[in-house]
Amino acid sequence: MAEITFTEETIQYVRLFSDLTQTTVLDCVETADRLIFVVKAGEIARAIGKGGEHVQMLRRQMNKEIHLVEYNEDPKAFVANVFRNYDVRKVEIEKRENGVVHATVTVNPAKKGRAIGKAGKNLRVFRDLIARHHPIQSVSVA
C-alpha cells in the first residue's frame, strides 16, 4: 500500500469537509479539477447530505468537483465504491504470475469511457487511490 501524505492545502480541505459533514475523512486526493474524499464506512450518507447539499456546498466553496468514496476493508467492495458512479457490474481481483495484484472492474458499457477518462486520467487517479488503501497495484476497466 502507498503512503498517505497531505499537503497543507489538503489538510484544510479535510478540515472544512469534516466540520461541514461531521464525518471522519480517511483520505483526500486532490487533482487539478477534483477532490476525492474517502470517508469512514457507514458515513457516506451523512457526507453527501440531504439531497446532496454538502457536496453542492463544497463544490461551490472549493470550486472543484467533489467525489466521495466510502471506505471498506474488503478490497472488492472498496474498488466498487471508487467506481460507484459508473454502475459497477462486477469486480475481480487476481494475483498475477509476477506477483502484481490486479483488479478488473466491469462497468456499464455506456459509462466505460468516463470511468477511464481522457487519456486514462480517471483510471490513474482511481488506481492510485485504491493502492493507498489496499495492496492492489493495477486496475483495468472492462
N, C-alpha and C positions, 0 to 999 in steps of 0.2 A: 504494500500500500504506500501511496505517496504521502509525503509530509504536508500537513496543512499549515500554511503560514498566512497571516493577514497583514496588509498594509494599514497605515493609519486611516486612510480613506475607507477601506473595507471595514475596519473596526467601527467607524462612525455609522456606516450603513447598517451594520449588525445591531448596534445600539438603538438606532432610530427604529428599525424594524421590530426589535424585541419590545421596546417601550410601547409602540403603537398596538402591536398584536397580542402582547402578553404571552408570547410563546418562547420556547427555547430554540435558538438557532445553533445548529451544529456545524454549519459550514456556509460560506458565502463565496461565490466565484463571480468576478467582475470581468465582463468583456466590453468592447467599445460601445455596444448598444444595449446591453442587457445585464441584469443582476440575477443570479440564481441563488436562492436561499434554500438550504436543506434544514428542515425543521424536525424536531423530535417526533417519533412515532406517536400517532394519536392526536397531534396538534394541528393537522393540516386545515381542518375546517375553521378553527379559530384564527389561523394565519390568513386565510382567504378573506374572512369576514362575511357578514351578511350581504348577500348579493354581490360579493367581490369588492366590497367597499375599501378594504385595506389595500388590496392590490391596486385599485384605481387611484387611491390617495398617494401611495408610494410612487406609482408611475408618474404622477404629476410633480411630486416633490423632487424626485431624483432625475427626472427627465430621461428615464431608461425603461425598457421593457422589464417586467418583473416575472420571473419563472419560479414557481415553488415546487419543491420536491419533498415528499415525506420519507424520512429515513426508515429503513427496515434492515434488521440484522441478516435476513435471508438475501443473498446476492441476487437471486432471480426476481424477487419482489422489488428490491431496490432498483434494479435495471428497468423493470416495468414501470416503476414510479417516475424514473427520469424521463422515459419516453411516453408518459401518460397522455400528453396532448396529441399524440399521433395514432391513437386507437390501437394499442398493443394487442396482438392476437396470440403471440407465443414468445417465450424467452427460453433459449437453450444455452447452457454453459458447458463447455468441454475443455479438457486439458489436452493440448496437442502434444505431439511427439517431442517437440523442442522445449517442453515444459511451460509454454505460454498458456495461460488460461484465457479462453476466448468466449465471448458472449455473442450470440446471434439473436437479434430482435426482429420478429416479424410484425410489421405494422400494416395498417390499412394501405393498400396499394395507391390509393389516391393521395395519401399523405406522405408517402415514402420520400419524395423529393424534398419536402420541407423538413423531414426528420434528418436527412443528410445535410441539407443546407447548401448554399452556394459554395462551390469548390470544397465541399466537405467540412465547412466551418462548424456547423452544429454538431456533427458527429465527433469532431476533435474535442470540442468543449465537453460534450457528454462523456466521452471516453476518459478524459482527464478527471472529471468529477467522480465517475464511478471508481477509478483507480485510487482516489483519495480515501475511499471508504471500504473497498473490497479488493482482494487480490486478483483483479481481472485486468489484463494488460491490453487486450484488443477487443474491439466491438465492431460488428457489422450490422447493417440493416437489410432485411430481406422483405 
